[in-house]
Amino acid sequence: MHIEVETRNVDDQDTALGSAGRFTQEVDGPAESGGGGLGFNGGQLLYLAVAGCVSNDLFRDARAEGIELSHVRVKVSEE
């Protein structure tokens, strides 16, 4: 599988629009650190990606083993 993502800032601001194929997501920092506060920051997106991968893998592997999952919650945080 080939994966490629891209970000481009919006109108000379810190806020960026991230894209992967036909999907887009705002990427920003909190207003108190100079961002616009309009979307996920990079760290949040990284953690969300990890949680998304684990969730996808759980459903894929369960399906392969004949196990039916209906609810999965994955929480990623720093200590």
C-alpha positions in Angstrom: 0.0 0.0 0.0 1.4 3.4 -1.0 0.6 6.2 1.5 1.2 9.9 0.8 0.0 12.9 2.8 0.5 16.6 2.3 -0.1 19.7 4.3 -0.4 23.3 3.0 -0.9 26.3 5.2 -3.9 28.4 4.6 -3.8 32.2 3.8 -0.4 33.0 5.4 -1.5 31.4 8.7 -0.2 28.6 10.9 -3.4 26.7 10.1 -2.8 24.0 7.5 -5.0 21.7 5.5 -3.7 18.2 5.4 -4.8 15.8 2.6 -4.4 12.2 1.8 -6.1 11.4 -1.5 -9.7 12.7 -1.3 -9.6 13.2 2.4 -8.8 16.4 4.2 -8.2 17.5 7.8 -7.4 20.9 9.4 -4.0 20.9 11.2 -3.4 23.7 13.7 -2.0 24.7 17.0 -3.8 26.2 20.0 -4.4 29.9 19.8 -2.3 30.5 22.9 0.8 29.2 21.1 0.2 31.2 17.9 -2.1 28.9 16.0 -5.7 29.5 15.1 -7.1 26.8 17.3 -9.2 25.5 14.4 -8.1 21.8 14.3 -6.0 19.0 15.7 -2.4 19.8 16.3 0.3 17.5 15.0 0.8 15.6 18.2 -2.9 14.9 18.5 -3.0 13.7 14.9 0.0 11.4 15.5 -1.7 9.8 18.6 -5.0 9.6 16.6 -3.2 7.7 13.8 -1.7 5.2 16.3 -5.2 4.6 17.9 -6.7 4.3 14.4 -4.1 1.7 13.3 -4.7 -0.3 16.5 -8.5 -0.2 16.1 -8.3 -1.2 12.4 -6.0 -4.0 13.2 -8.3 -5.3 16.0 -11.2 -5.4 13.6 -9.2 -7.0 10.8 -7.6 -9.7 13.0 -10.9 -10.5 14.8 -12.6 -10.9 11.4 -9.9 -13.3 10.2 -10.3 -15.4 13.4 -14.1 -15.4 13.1 -14.6 -13.1 16.1 -17.3 -10.5 15.8 -16.4 -7.1 17.4 -19.0 -4.5 17.9 -17.3 -1.9 20.0 -13.6 -1.0 20.4 -12.1 1.9 22.3 -8.4 2.7 22.0 -7.0 5.5 24.1 -3.5 6.9 23.5 -1.9 9.4 25.9 1.4 10.5 27.2 2.4 10.2 30.8 
